[in-house]
Amino acid sequence: MVERETRVGPEEGLHARPAARFVKTARRFSSEIVVVKDGREANAKSSLKVMTLGAKKGDRVIIRAEGEDARQAVDALVELISADEHEPQEDA
């Protein structure tokens, strides 16, 4: 098992688009992956589960993976979740 702690970087936290990108990335790996916040775990391959954690910018989370590509999965997801990027917003 591989796990790393990081802080949520995106301004929106892990909601909507950032969560969708996170889940899309997690699904590229065969390992079982979970995100842990405040002792609550969520399947990293489920947008709904990830969003129910309510992770906001600056919150500490743990990304944990188990499987043959666990190290690569954790590294990719930590890099993605900790990035402080601002995407252009679409006009409503």
N, CA, C and O atoms as a CHARMM CRD file, in Angstrom:
* protein
*
  368
    1    1 MET  N      0.85200  -1.17800   0.00000 PROA 1      0.00000
    2    1 MET  CA     0.00000   0.00000   0.00000 PROA 1      0.00000
    3    1 MET  C      0.89500   1.23800   0.00000 PROA 1      0.00000
    4    1 MET  O      1.94000   1.27500   0.65000 PROA 1      0.00000
    5    2 VAL  N      0.45600   2.24400  -0.74500 PROA 2      0.00000
    6    2 VAL  CA     1.16600   3.50900  -0.83800 PROA 2      0.00000
    7    2 VAL  C      0.20600   4.60900  -0.43500 PROA 2      0.00000
    8    2 VAL  O     -0.94500   4.61400  -0.87000 PROA 2      0.00000
    9    3 GLU  N      0.66300   5.54600   0.39500 PROA 3      0.00000
   10    3 GLU  CA    -0.19700   6.67600   0.73000 PROA 3      0.00000
   11    3 GLU  C      0.64100   7.92300   0.92800 PROA 3      0.00000
   12    3 GLU  O      1.79100   7.85900   1.36300 PROA 3      0.00000
   13    4 ARG  N      0.04300   9.05800   0.59900 PROA 4      0.00000
   14    4 ARG  CA     0.68800  10.35700   0.79900 PROA 4      0.00000
   15    4 ARG  C     -0.36300  11.36500   1.21900 PROA 4      0.00000
   16    4 ARG  O     -1.51500  11.31100   0.79000 PROA 4      0.00000
   17    5 GLU  N      0.06800  12.29200   2.07400 PROA 5      0.00000
   18    5 GLU  CA    -0.80600  13.38000   2.48900 PROA 5      0.00000
   19    5 GLU  C     -0.47300  14.60900   1.65600 PROA 5      0.00000
   20    5 GLU  O      0.68700  14.85400   1.32700 PROA 5      0.00000
   21    6 THR  N     -1.49200  15.37000   1.32400 PROA 6      0.00000
   22    6 THR  CA    -1.29000  16.60800   0.56800 PROA 6      0.00000
   23    6 THR  C     -2.38900  17.58900   0.94000 PROA 6      0.00000
   24    6 THR  O     -3.32000  17.25300   1.67200 PROA 6      0.00000
   25    7 ARG  N     -2.27100  18.78400   0.43400 PROA 7      0.00000
   26    7 ARG  CA    -3.31600  19.79200   0.63200 PROA 7      0.00000
   27    7 ARG  C     -4.02500  20.02600  -0.69500 PROA 7      0.00000
   28    7 ARG  O     -3.41200  19.97300  -1.76200 PROA 7      0.00000
   29    8 VAL  N     -5.32900  20.28600  -0.61100 PROA 8      0.00000
   30    8 VAL  CA    -6.12600  20.56200  -1.81000 PROA 8      0.00000
   31    8 VAL  C     -5.73700  21.94700  -2.32100 PROA 8      0.00000
   32    8 VAL  O     -5.76100  22.92300  -1.57100 PROA 8      0.00000
   33    9 GLY  N     -5.38000  22.02400  -3.59700 PROA 9      0.00000
   34    9 GLY  CA    -4.91800  23.28100  -4.18000 PROA 9      0.00000
   35    9 GLY  C     -5.95700  24.07900  -4.93300 PROA 9      0.00000
   36    9 GLY  O     -6.00600  25.30000  -4.78100 PROA 9      0.00000
   37   10 PRO  N     -6.80200  23.43500  -5.75100 PROA 10     0.00000
   38   10 PRO  CA    -7.74500  24.21400  -6.56300 PROA 10     0.00000
   39   10 PRO  C     -8.68600  25.06100  -5.71400 PROA 10     0.00000
   40   10 PRO  O     -9.15300  24.62200  -4.66300 PROA 10     0.00000
   41   11 GLU  N     -8.95400  26.25400  -6.16800 PROA 11     0.00000
   42   11 GLU  CA    -9.82900  27.18500  -5.46600 PROA 11     0.00000
   43   11 GLU  C    -11.19200  26.56400  -5.17700 PROA 11     0.00000
   44   11 GLU  O    -11.78700  26.83500  -4.13400 PROA 11     0.00000
   45   12 GLU  N    -11.69400  25.72600  -6.10200 PROA 12     0.00000
   46   12 GLU  CA   -13.01300  25.10800  -5.95900 PROA 12     0.00000
   47   12 GLU  C    -12.98600  23.89500  -5.04800 PROA 12     0.00000
   48   12 GLU  O    -14.03500  23.31400  -4.76600 PROA 12     0.00000
   49   13 GLY  N    -11.80000  23.49700  -4.57800 PROA 13     0.00000
   50   13 GLY  CA   -11.68700  22.28300  -3.78700 PROA 13     0.00000
   51   13 GLY  C    -11.88400  21.06900  -4.68400 PROA 13     0.00000
   52   13 GLY  O    -11.52900  21.09800  -5.86200 PROA 13     0.00000
   53   14 LEU  N    -12.44300  20.01600  -4.13400 PROA 14     0.00000
   54   14 LEU  CA   -12.71600  18.81000  -4.93100 PROA 14     0.00000
   55   14 LEU  C    -14.19800  18.74600  -5.26300 PROA 14     0.00000
   56   14 LEU  O    -14.90300  17.83300  -4.83300 PROA 14     0.00000
   57   15 HSD  N    -14.65700  19.71200  -6.02400 PROA 15     0.00000
   58   15 HSD  CA   -16.05100  19.78100  -6.43900 PROA 15     0.00000
   59   15 HSD  C    -16.10900  19.94800  -7.94600 PROA 15     0.00000
   60   15 HSD  O    -15.18600  20.49500  -8.54900 PROA 15     0.00000
   61   16 ALA  N    -17.16700  19.48800  -8.54500 PROA 16     0.00000
   62   16 ALA  CA   -17.46400  19.64500  -9.97000 PROA 16     0.00000
   63   16 ALA  C    -16.26500  19.30400 -10.85400 PROA 16     0.00000
   64   16 ALA  O    -15.81500  18.15900 -10.86700 PROA 16     0.00000
   65   17 ARG  N    -15.74600  20.28400 -11.59100 PROA 17     0.00000
   66   17 ARG  CA   -14.67400  20.00300 -12.55800 PROA 17     0.00000
   67   17 ARG  C    -13.41200  19.42300 -11.93500 PROA 17     0.00000
   68   17 ARG  O    -12.88700  18.43500 -12.45000 PROA 17     0.00000
   69   18 PRO  N    -12.90100  19.99900 -10.84100 PROA 18     0.00000
   70   18 PRO  CA   -11.70300  19.38200 -10.25500 PROA 18     0.00000
   71   18 PRO  C    -11.93900  17.92400  -9.84600 PROA 18     0.00000
   72   18 PRO  O    -11.05300  17.08700 -10.01200 PROA 18     0.00000
   73   19 ALA  N    -13.10500  17.62000  -9.32100 PROA 19     0.00000
   74   19 ALA  CA   -13.41500  16.24000  -8.93400 PROA 19     0.00000
   75   19 ALA  C    -13.49200  15.34800 -10.16300 PROA 19     0.00000
   76   19 ALA  O    -13.02400  14.21000 -10.13700 PROA 19     0.00000
   77   20 ALA  N    -14.07400  15.85200 -11.22700 PROA 20     0.00000
   78   20 ALA  CA   -14.18000  15.06800 -12.46200 PROA 20     0.00000
   79   20 ALA  C    -12.79300  14.75900 -13.03000 PROA 20     0.00000
   80   20 ALA  O    -12.53600  13.63700 -13.46700 PROA 20     0.00000
   81   21 ARG  N    -11.90400  15.75100 -13.02400 PROA 21     0.00000
   82   21 ARG  CA   -10.52600  15.52500 -13.50000 PROA 21     0.00000
   83   21 ARG  C     -9.81300  14.51600 -12.60800 PROA 21     0.00000
   84   21 ARG  O     -9.09000  13.64500 -13.09200 PROA 21     0.00000
   85   22 PHE  N    -10.02400  14.64100 -11.30200 PROA 22     0.00000
   86   22 PHE  CA    -9.39900  13.73800 -10.33600 PROA 22     0.00000
   87   22 PHE  C     -9.84200  12.29600 -10.59400 PROA 22     0.00000
   88   22 PHE  O     -9.01200  11.39000 -10.66100 PROA 22     0.00000
   89   23 VAL  N    -11.14800  12.09000 -10.73800 PROA 23     0.00000
   90   23 VAL  CA   -11.70600  10.75500 -10.96200 PROA 23     0.00000
   91   23 VAL  C    -11.24600  10.19500 -12.30700 PROA 23     0.00000
   92   23 VAL  O    -10.91000   9.01500 -12.40700 PROA 23     0.00000
   93   24 LYS  N    -11.23100  11.03400 -13.33000 PROA 24     0.00000
   94   24 LYS  CA   -10.78200  10.58800 -14.65800 PROA 24     0.00000
   95   24 LYS  C     -9.33600  10.08900 -14.58000 PROA 24     0.00000
   96   24 LYS  O     -8.99100   9.06800 -15.17400 PROA 24     0.00000
   97   25 THR  N     -8.50600  10.81300 -13.84700 PROA 25     0.00000
   98   25 THR  CA    -7.11400  10.39600 -13.67400 PROA 25     0.00000
   99   25 THR  C     -7.03800   9.10100 -12.87000 PROA 25     0.00000
  100   25 THR  O     -6.28800   8.19500 -13.23400 PROA 25     0.00000
  101   26 ALA  N     -7.79800   8.99900 -11.78800 PROA 26     0.00000
  102   26 ALA  CA    -7.78000   7.79400 -10.94700 PROA 26     0.00000
  103   26 ALA  C     -8.18300   6.55800 -11.74100 PROA 26     0.00000
  104   26 ALA  O     -7.64200   5.47400 -11.52300 PROA 26     0.00000
  105   27 ARG  N     -9.12000   6.71500 -12.65200 PROA 27     0.00000
  106   27 ARG  CA    -9.61400   5.56800 -13.42100 PROA 27     0.00000
  107   27 ARG  C     -8.59500   5.02900 -14.41700 PROA 27     0.00000
  108   27 ARG  O     -8.77700   3.93500 -14.95100 PROA 27     0.00000
  109   28 ARG  N     -7.53400   5.77400 -14.67500 PROA 28     0.00000
  110   28 ARG  CA    -6.48300   5.29700 -15.58000 PROA 28     0.00000
  111   28 ARG  C     -5.65200   4.18700 -14.92700 PROA 28     0.00000
  112   28 ARG  O     -4.91800   3.47500 -15.61400 PROA 28     0.00000
  113   29 PHE  N     -5.76400   4.04100 -13.62100 PROA 29     0.00000
  114   29 PHE  CA    -4.94400   3.08100 -12.88200 PROA 29     0.00000
  115   29 PHE  C     -5.76900   1.87500 -12.45500 PROA 29     0.00000
  116   29 PHE  O     -6.96800   1.98000 -12.19600 PROA 29     0.00000
  117   30 SER  N     -5.09600   0.72200 -12.38900 PROA 30     0.00000
  118   30 SER  CA    -5.80000  -0.50400 -11.99500 PROA 30     0.00000
  119   30 SER  C     -5.89600  -0.63900 -10.47300 PROA 30     0.00000
  120   30 SER  O     -6.73200  -1.39600  -9.97800 PROA 30     0.00000
  121   31 SER  N     -5.07500   0.06400  -9.74300 PROA 31     0.00000
  122   31 SER  CA    -5.06200  -0.02300  -8.28200 PROA 31     0.00000
  123   31 SER  C     -6.37800   0.44400  -7.66900 PROA 31     0.00000
  124   31 SER  O     -7.11500   1.23300  -8.26000 PROA 31     0.00000
  125   32 GLU  N     -6.65500  -0.06800  -6.46300 PROA 32     0.00000
  126   32 GLU  CA    -7.76100   0.44000  -5.65600 PROA 32     0.00000
  127   32 GLU  C     -7.25200   1.73500  -5.03000 PROA 32     0.00000
  128   32 GLU  O     -6.17900   1.75100  -4.42700 PROA 32     0.00000
  129   33 ILE  N     -8.01500   2.82300  -5.16700 PROA 33     0.00000
  130   33 ILE  CA    -7.56200   4.12200  -4.68800 PROA 33     0.00000
  131   33 ILE  C     -8.66000   4.76000  -3.85000 PROA 33     0.00000
  132   33 ILE  O     -9.82800   4.76600  -4.23700 PROA 33     0.00000
  133   34 VAL  N     -8.27100   5.29700  -2.69500 PROA 34     0.00000
  134   34 VAL  CA    -9.21600   6.01900  -1.84800 PROA 34     0.00000
  135   34 VAL  C     -8.61700   7.37300  -1.47000 PROA 34     0.00000
  136   34 VAL  O     -7.40000   7.55400  -1.43200 PROA 34     0.00000
  137   35 VAL  N     -9.51700   8.31400  -1.19200 PROA 35     0.00000
  138   35 VAL  CA    -9.14300   9.61800  -0.67600 PROA 35     0.00000
  139   35 VAL  C     -9.68700   9.67600   0.74600 PROA 35     0.00000
  140   35 VAL  O    -10.83800   9.30800   0.98400 PROA 35     0.00000
  141   36 VAL  N     -8.87700  10.13200   1.68500 PROA 36     0.00000
  142   36 VAL  CA    -9.28000  10.19600   3.08000 PROA 36     0.00000
  143   36 VAL  C     -9.23000  11.64600   3.54900 PROA 36     0.00000
  144   36 VAL  O     -8.22300  12.33100   3.37200 PROA 36     0.00000
  145   37 LYS  N    -10.33100  12.10700   4.15200 PROA 37     0.00000
  146   37 LYS  CA   -10.38800  13.45200   4.73500 PROA 37     0.00000
  147   37 LYS  C    -11.10800  13.33200   6.06700 PROA 37     0.00000
  148   37 LYS  O    -12.22600  12.82100   6.14000 PROA 37     0.00000
  149   38 ASP  N    -10.45700  13.80700   7.11400 PROA 38     0.00000
  150   38 ASP  CA   -11.04400  13.77600   8.45200 PROA 38     0.00000
  151   38 ASP  C    -11.53800  12.37900   8.84400 PROA 38     0.00000
  152   38 ASP  O    -12.58900  12.23800   9.46900 PROA 38     0.00000
  153   39 GLY  N    -10.77200  11.35400   8.47300 PROA 39     0.00000
  154   39 GLY  CA   -11.12500   9.99200   8.83300 PROA 39     0.00000
  155   39 GLY  C    -12.17100   9.34100   7.94500 PROA 39     0.00000
  156   39 GLY  O    -12.47200   8.15900   8.11600 PROA 39     0.00000
  157   40 ARG  N    -12.73200  10.08600   7.00100 PROA 40     0.00000
  158   40 ARG  CA   -13.74000   9.53100   6.08000 PROA 40     0.00000
  159   40 ARG  C    -13.06200   9.16300   4.76700 PROA 40     0.00000
  160   40 ARG  O    -12.27600   9.94300   4.22900 PROA 40     0.00000
  161   41 GLU  N    -13.36800   7.97600   4.25200 PROA 41     0.00000
  162   41 GLU  CA   -12.78000   7.49300   3.00600 PROA 41     0.00000
  163   41 GLU  C    -13.78400   7.56200   1.86900 PROA 41     0.00000
  164   41 GLU  O    -14.98500   7.37700   2.06300 PROA 41     0.00000
  165   42 ALA  N    -13.26400   7.83400   0.67100 PROA 42     0.00000
  166   42 ALA  CA   -14.10100   7.82900  -0.53300 PROA 42     0.00000
  167   42 ALA  C    -13.34200   7.15100  -1.66000 PROA 42     0.00000
  168   42 ALA  O    -12.13500   7.34100  -1.81200 PROA 42     0.00000
  169   43 ASN  N    -14.04900   6.36900  -2.44000 PROA 43     0.00000
  170   43 ASN  CA   -13.48700   5.73900  -3.62800 PROA 43     0.00000
  171   43 ASN  C    -13.07100   6.84300  -4.60600 PROA 43     0.00000
  172   43 ASN  O    -13.89900   7.64900  -5.03000 PROA 43     0.00000
  173   44 ALA  N    -11.78600   6.87300  -4.95800 PROA 44     0.00000
  174   44 ALA  CA   -11.26400   7.92100  -5.82600 PROA 44     0.00000
  175   44 ALA  C    -11.75600   7.80200  -7.26500 PROA 44     0.00000
  176   44 ALA  O    -11.52400   8.69900  -8.07500 PROA 44     0.00000
  177   45 LYS  N    -12.43000   6.70600  -7.58600 PROA 45     0.00000
  178   45 LYS  CA   -12.91800   6.50800  -8.94900 PROA 45     0.00000
  179   45 LYS  C    -14.40300   6.82900  -9.07200 PROA 45     0.00000
  180   45 LYS  O    -15.02800   6.51700 -10.08500 PROA 45     0.00000
  181   46 SER  N    -14.97100   7.45800  -8.02800 PROA 46     0.00000
  182   46 SER  CA   -16.38400   7.83400  -8.02900 PROA 46     0.00000
  183   46 SER  C    -16.52300   9.33300  -7.75400 PROA 46     0.00000
  184   46 SER  O    -16.20400   9.80000  -6.66100 PROA 46     0.00000
  185   47 SER  N    -16.99900  10.07700  -8.74600 PROA 47     0.00000
  186   47 SER  CA   -17.16400  11.53200  -8.58300 PROA 47     0.00000
  187   47 SER  C    -18.05100  11.85300  -7.39100 PROA 47     0.00000
  188   47 SER  O    -17.72500  12.72700  -6.58800 PROA 47     0.00000
  189   48 LEU  N    -19.16000  11.15700  -7.27200 PROA 48     0.00000
  190   48 LEU  CA   -20.10100  11.42400  -6.19100 PROA 48     0.00000
  191   48 LEU  C    -19.43700  11.20100  -4.83400 PROA 48     0.00000
  192   48 LEU  O    -19.56800  12.03000  -3.93400 PROA 48     0.00000
  193   49 LYS  N    -18.73100  10.09300  -4.68600 PROA 49     0.00000
  194   49 LYS  CA   -18.06500   9.78400  -3.41500 PROA 49     0.00000
  195   49 LYS  C    -16.99800  10.83100  -3.09200 PROA 49     0.00000
  196   49 LYS  O    -16.89600  11.28100  -1.95100 PROA 49     0.00000
  197   50 VAL  N    -16.21200  11.21600  -4.08500 PROA 50     0.00000
  198   50 VAL  CA   -15.15600  12.21500  -3.86400 PROA 50     0.00000
  199   50 VAL  C    -15.77200  13.54400  -3.43400 PROA 50     0.00000
  200   50 VAL  O    -15.26700  14.18800  -2.51500 PROA 50     0.00000
  201   51 MET  N    -16.85000  13.95900  -4.08200 PROA 51     0.00000
  202   51 MET  CA   -17.46800  15.23900  -3.74600 PROA 51     0.00000
  203   51 MET  C    -18.10700  15.22200  -2.35700 PROA 51     0.00000
  204   51 MET  O    -18.18900  16.26400  -1.70800 PROA 51     0.00000
  205   52 THR  N    -18.56200  14.05100  -1.89100 PROA 52     0.00000
  206   52 THR  CA   -19.19300  13.99700  -0.56800 PROA 52     0.00000
  207   52 THR  C    -18.19700  14.24900   0.56300 PROA 52     0.00000
  208   52 THR  O    -18.60700  14.51000   1.69400 PROA 52     0.00000
  209   53 LEU  N    -16.89600  14.17500   0.27500 PROA 53     0.00000
  210   53 LEU  CA   -15.90200  14.49200   1.29800 PROA 53     0.00000
  211   53 LEU  C    -15.90700  15.98400   1.63800 PROA 53     0.00000
  212   53 LEU  O    -15.51100  16.37800   2.73400 PROA 53     0.00000
  213   54 GLY  N    -16.35500  16.80400   0.69400 PROA 54     0.00000
  214   54 GLY  CA   -16.40600  18.24700   0.93700 PROA 54     0.00000
  215   54 GLY  C    -15.04200  18.87700   1.09800 PROA 54     0.00000
  216   54 GLY  O    -14.89400  19.83900   1.85200 PROA 54     0.00000
  217   55 ALA  N    -14.03800  18.35700   0.40500 PROA 55     0.00000
  218   55 ALA  CA   -12.67800  18.88700   0.52100 PROA 55     0.00000
  219   55 ALA  C    -12.57800  20.25600  -0.14400 PROA 55     0.00000
  220   55 ALA  O    -12.90500  20.41800  -1.32000 PROA 55     0.00000
  221   56 LYS  N    -12.12100  21.23700   0.63500 PROA 56     0.00000
  222   56 LYS  CA   -11.97700  22.60500   0.15100 PROA 56     0.00000
  223   56 LYS  C    -10.49800  22.96700   0.01800 PROA 56     0.00000
  224   56 LYS  O     -9.62700  22.25300   0.51600 PROA 56     0.00000
  225   57 LYS  N    -10.23200  24.06400  -0.64700 PROA 57     0.00000
  226   57 LYS  CA    -8.86300  24.53800  -0.82100 PROA 57     0.00000
  227   57 LYS  C     -8.18200  24.62100   0.54300 PROA 57     0.00000
  228   57 LYS  O     -8.72100  25.19900   1.48700 PROA 57     0.00000
  229   58 GLY  N     -6.99400  24.03700   0.62800 PROA 58     0.00000
  230   58 GLY  CA    -6.21400  24.07600   1.84600 PROA 58     0.00000
  231   58 GLY  C     -6.44100  22.90000   2.78100 PROA 58     0.00000
  232   58 GLY  O     -5.65100  22.68400   3.70100 PROA 58     0.00000
  233   59 ASP  N     -7.51200  22.13200   2.56300 PROA 59     0.00000
  234   59 ASP  CA    -7.77500  20.96000   3.40800 PROA 59     0.00000
  235   59 ASP  C     -6.70100  19.89500   3.18300 PROA 59     0.00000
  236   59 ASP  O     -6.20100  19.71700   2.07200 PROA 59     0.00000
  237   60 ARG  N     -6.36400  19.19600   4.26000 PROA 60     0.00000
  238   60 ARG  CA    -5.42500  18.07300   4.15300 PROA 60     0.00000
  239   60 ARG  C     -6.20100  16.80700   3.80200 PROA 60     0.00000
  240   60 ARG  O     -7.23800  16.50900   4.39600 PROA 60     0.00000
  241   61 VAL  N     -5.68100  16.07400   2.83000 PROA 61     0.00000
  242   61 VAL  CA    -6.26300  14.78900   2.45100 PROA 61     0.00000
  243   61 VAL  C     -5.14000  13.77300   2.28800 PROA 61     0.00000
  244   61 VAL  O     -3.98500  14.12800   2.05300 PROA 61     0.00000
  245   62 ILE  N     -5.50300  12.51200   2.41700 PROA 62     0.00000
  246   62 ILE  CA    -4.56700  11.42000   2.18200 PROA 62     0.00000
  247   62 ILE  C     -5.05900  10.66200   0.96400 PROA 62     0.00000
  248   62 ILE  O     -6.24500  10.35400   0.84400 PROA 62     0.00000
  249   63 ILE  N     -4.14300  10.36600   0.07100 PROA 63     0.00000
  250   63 ILE  CA    -4.46800   9.52900  -1.09300 PROA 63     0.00000
  251   63 ILE  C     -3.75900   8.20600  -0.86600 PROA 63     0.00000
  252   63 ILE  O     -2.54400   8.15300  -0.67600 PROA 63     0.00000
  253   64 ARG  N     -4.54900   7.14000  -0.89100 PROA 64     0.00000
  254   64 ARG  CA    -4.04700   5.80800  -0.58100 PROA 64     0.00000
  255   64 ARG  C     -4.39200   4.87300  -1.73700 PROA 64     0.00000
  256   64 ARG  O     -5.52000   4.87000  -2.23000 PROA 64     0.00000
  257   65 ALA  N     -3.40600   4.07900  -2.16300 PROA 65     0.00000
  258   65 ALA  CA    -3.64800   3.14500  -3.26500 PROA 65     0.00000
  259   65 ALA  C     -2.99200   1.80500  -2.95900 PROA 65     0.00000
  260   65 ALA  O     -1.96400   1.72400  -2.28700 PROA 65     0.00000
  261   66 GLU  N     -3.62200   0.76700  -3.47500 PROA 66     0.00000
  262   66 GLU  CA    -3.08400  -0.57700  -3.33200 PROA 66     0.00000
  263   66 GLU  C     -3.24300  -1.29700  -4.65900 PROA 66     0.00000
  264   66 GLU  O     -4.34100  -1.37700  -5.21000 PROA 66     0.00000
  265   67 GLY  N     -2.12700  -1.82300  -5.16800 PROA 67     0.00000
  266   67 GLY  CA    -2.14200  -2.52700  -6.44500 PROA 67     0.00000
  267   67 GLY  C     -0.81200  -2.36200  -7.14700 PROA 67     0.00000
  268   67 GLY  O      0.11400  -1.74000  -6.62600 PROA 67     0.00000
  269   68 GLU  N     -0.73400  -2.93400  -8.34600 PROA 68     0.00000
  270   68 GLU  CA     0.55200  -2.95700  -9.04800 PROA 68     0.00000
  271   68 GLU  C      1.02800  -1.57600  -9.49600 PROA 68     0.00000
  272   68 GLU  O      2.23200  -1.36700  -9.64100 PROA 68     0.00000
  273   69 ASP  N      0.11700  -0.63300  -9.71800 PROA 69     0.00000
  274   69 ASP  CA     0.53500   0.71700 -10.13700 PROA 69     0.00000
  275   69 ASP  C      0.21100   1.76100  -9.05900 PROA 69     0.00000
  276   69 ASP  O     -0.03900   2.92700  -9.36200 PROA 69     0.00000
  277   70 ALA  N      0.22000   1.31600  -7.80300 PROA 70     0.00000
  278   70 ALA  CA    -0.15300   2.19600  -6.68800 PROA 70     0.00000
  279   70 ALA  C      0.73800   3.42600  -6.59000 PROA 70     0.00000
  280   70 ALA  O      0.23600   4.53500  -6.41000 PROA 70     0.00000
  281   71 ARG  N      2.04700   3.25000  -6.70400 PROA 71     0.00000
  282   71 ARG  CA     2.97600   4.38300  -6.58900 PROA 71     0.00000
  283   71 ARG  C      2.68500   5.43000  -7.66100 PROA 71     0.00000
  284   71 ARG  O      2.61700   6.62200  -7.36200 PROA 71     0.00000
  285   72 GLN  N      2.51500   4.99100  -8.90500 PROA 72     0.00000
  286   72 GLN  CA     2.23900   5.92200 -10.00000 PROA 72     0.00000
  287   72 GLN  C      0.89900   6.62000  -9.79800 PROA 72     0.00000
  288   72 GLN  O      0.76500   7.81000 -10.08400 PROA 72     0.00000
  289   73 ALA  N     -0.09000   5.87900  -9.30700 PROA 73     0.00000
  290   73 ALA  CA    -1.41800   6.45000  -9.07600 PROA 73     0.00000
  291   73 ALA  C     -1.36100   7.53800  -8.01900 PROA 73     0.00000
  292   73 ALA  O     -1.88100   8.63500  -8.22300 PROA 73     0.00000
  293   74 VAL  N     -0.73300   7.24000  -6.89700 PROA 74     0.00000
  294   74 VAL  CA    -0.64800   8.21900  -5.81100 PROA 74     0.00000
  295   74 VAL  C      0.12600   9.45200  -6.26800 PROA 74     0.00000
  296   74 VAL  O     -0.30100  10.57900  -6.01800 PROA 74     0.00000
  297   75 ASP  N      1.25700   9.24600  -6.93300 PROA 75     0.00000
  298   75 ASP  CA     2.04700  10.38400  -7.40100 PROA 75     0.00000
  299   75 ASP  C      1.25000  11.27600  -8.35600 PROA 75     0.00000
  300   75 ASP  O      1.27700  12.50000  -8.23100 PROA 75     0.00000
  301   76 ALA  N      0.54400  10.66700  -9.30500 PROA 76     0.00000
  302   76 ALA  CA    -0.23100  11.44200 -10.28100 PROA 76     0.00000
  303   76 ALA  C     -1.36600  12.20400  -9.61400 PROA 76     0.00000
  304   76 ALA  O     -1.61900  13.36100  -9.94800 PROA 76     0.00000
  305   77 LEU  N     -2.04800  11.56500  -8.67500 PROA 77     0.00000
  306   77 LEU  CA    -3.19400  12.20600  -8.02000 PROA 77     0.00000
  307   77 LEU  C     -2.76600  13.29100  -7.03600 PROA 77     0.00000
  308   77 LEU  O     -3.43900  14.31400  -6.91200 PROA 77     0.00000
  309   78 VAL  N     -1.66100  13.07800  -6.34200 PROA 78     0.00000
  310   78 VAL  CA    -1.14900  14.12400  -5.44400 PROA 78     0.00000
  311   78 VAL  C     -0.76500  15.34900  -6.26200 PROA 78     0.00000
  312   78 VAL  O     -1.07700  16.47700  -5.88000 PROA 78     0.00000
  313   79 GLU  N     -0.09000  15.13200  -7.38500 PROA 79     0.00000
  314   79 GLU  CA     0.29900  16.25500  -8.24400 PROA 79     0.00000
  315   79 GLU  C     -0.94100  17.00700  -8.74200 PROA 79     0.00000
  316   79 GLU  O     -0.96400  18.23800  -8.75300 PROA 79     0.00000
  317   80 LEU  N     -1.95700  16.26500  -9.14700 PROA 80     0.00000
  318   80 LEU  CA    -3.17400  16.87700  -9.66200 PROA 80     0.00000
  319   80 LEU  C     -3.93900  17.64100  -8.58300 PROA 80     0.00000
  320   80 LEU  O     -4.34900  18.78000  -8.80600 PROA 80     0.00000
  321   81 ILE  N     -4.12900  17.03700  -7.44200 PROA 81     0.00000
  322   81 ILE  CA    -4.95400  17.64100  -6.39000 PROA 81     0.00000
  323   81 ILE  C     -4.26000  18.82500  -5.71200 PROA 81     0.00000
  324   81 ILE  O     -4.93000  19.73400  -5.22000 PROA 81     0.00000
  325   82 SER  N     -2.94700  18.82200  -5.68200 PROA 82     0.00000
  326   82 SER  CA    -2.24000  19.88900  -4.98500 PROA 82     0.00000
  327   82 SER  C     -1.94200  21.07600  -5.89100 PROA 82     0.00000
  328   82 SER  O     -1.49800  22.12100  -5.41600 PROA 82     0.00000
  329   83 ALA  N     -2.18100  20.92700  -7.18200 PROA 83     0.00000
  330   83 ALA  CA    -1.94500  22.03400  -8.11500 PROA 83     0.00000
  331   83 ALA  C     -2.90300  23.17700  -7.81700 PROA 83     0.00000
  332   83 ALA  O     -4.09000  22.95600  -7.57500 PROA 83     0.00000
  333   84 ASP  N     -2.39000  24.38000  -7.83600 PROA 84     0.00000
  334   84 ASP  CA    -3.20900  25.55600  -7.55400 PROA 84     0.00000
  335   84 ASP  C     -3.47800  26.26800  -8.87500 PROA 84     0.00000
  336   84 ASP  O     -3.03000  27.39400  -9.09000 PROA 84     0.00000
  337   85 GLU  N     -4.20800  25.60400  -9.74500 PROA 85     0.00000
  338   85 GLU  CA    -4.47800  26.15200 -11.06800 PROA 85     0.00000
  339   85 GLU  C     -5.83500  26.84600 -11.09500 PROA 85     0.00000
  340   85 GLU  O     -6.76700  26.47100 -10.38300 PROA 85     0.00000
  341   86 HSD  N     -5.91100  27.85800 -11.93100 PROA 86     0.00000
  342   86 HSD  CA    -7.17700  28.56700 -12.12000 PROA 86     0.00000
  343   86 HSD  C     -7.57800  28.37500 -13.57400 PROA 86     0.00000
  344   86 HSD  O     -6.92100  28.87800 -14.48600 PROA 86     0.00000
  345   87 GLU  N     -8.64300  27.65500 -13.77300 PROA 87     0.00000
  346   87 GLU  CA    -9.14700  27.46300 -15.12400 PROA 87     0.00000
  347   87 GLU  C    -10.07200  28.59900 -15.49300 PROA 87     0.00000
  348   87 GLU  O    -10.79100  29.12000 -14.64000 PROA 87     0.00000
  349   88 PRO  N    -10.06200  28.99000 -16.75900 PROA 88     0.00000
  350   88 PRO  CA   -11.00800  30.03800 -17.16000 PROA 88     0.00000
  351   88 PRO  C    -12.43000  29.57200 -16.96100 PROA 88     0.00000
  352   88 PRO  O    -12.76700  28.43400 -17.28900 PROA 88     0.00000
  353   89 GLN  N    -13.25800  30.43100 -16.43100 PROA 89     0.00000
  354   89 GLN  CA   -14.66200  30.10300 -16.20600 PROA 89     0.00000
  355   89 GLN  C    -15.46500  30.37600 -17.47100 PROA 89     0.00000
  356   89 GLN  O    -15.24800  31.37600 -18.15500 PROA 89     0.00000
  357   90 GLU  N    -16.39200  29.47900 -17.77100 PROA 90     0.00000
  358   90 GLU  CA   -17.26300  29.67500 -18.92900 PROA 90     0.00000
  359   90 GLU  C    -18.36600  30.65100 -18.55800 PROA 90     0.00000
  360   90 GLU  O    -18.83900  30.66700 -17.42200 PROA 90     0.00000
  361   91 ASP  N    -18.77100  31.46300 -19.52400 PROA 91     0.00000
  362   91 ASP  CA   -19.87200  32.39000 -19.28900 PROA 91     0.00000
  363   91 ASP  C    -21.16300  31.60900 -19.15500 PROA 91     0.00000
  364   91 ASP  O    -21.38500  30.63600 -19.87500 PROA 91     0.00000
  365   92 ALA  N    -22.00500  32.02800 -18.24400 PROA 92     0.00000
  366   92 ALA  CA   -23.27800  31.33200 -18.01500 PROA 92     0.00000
  367   92 ALA  C    -24.29700  31.71700 -19.04800 PROA 92     0.00000
  368   92 ALA  O    -25.42600  31.22900 -19.01300 PROA 92     0.00000
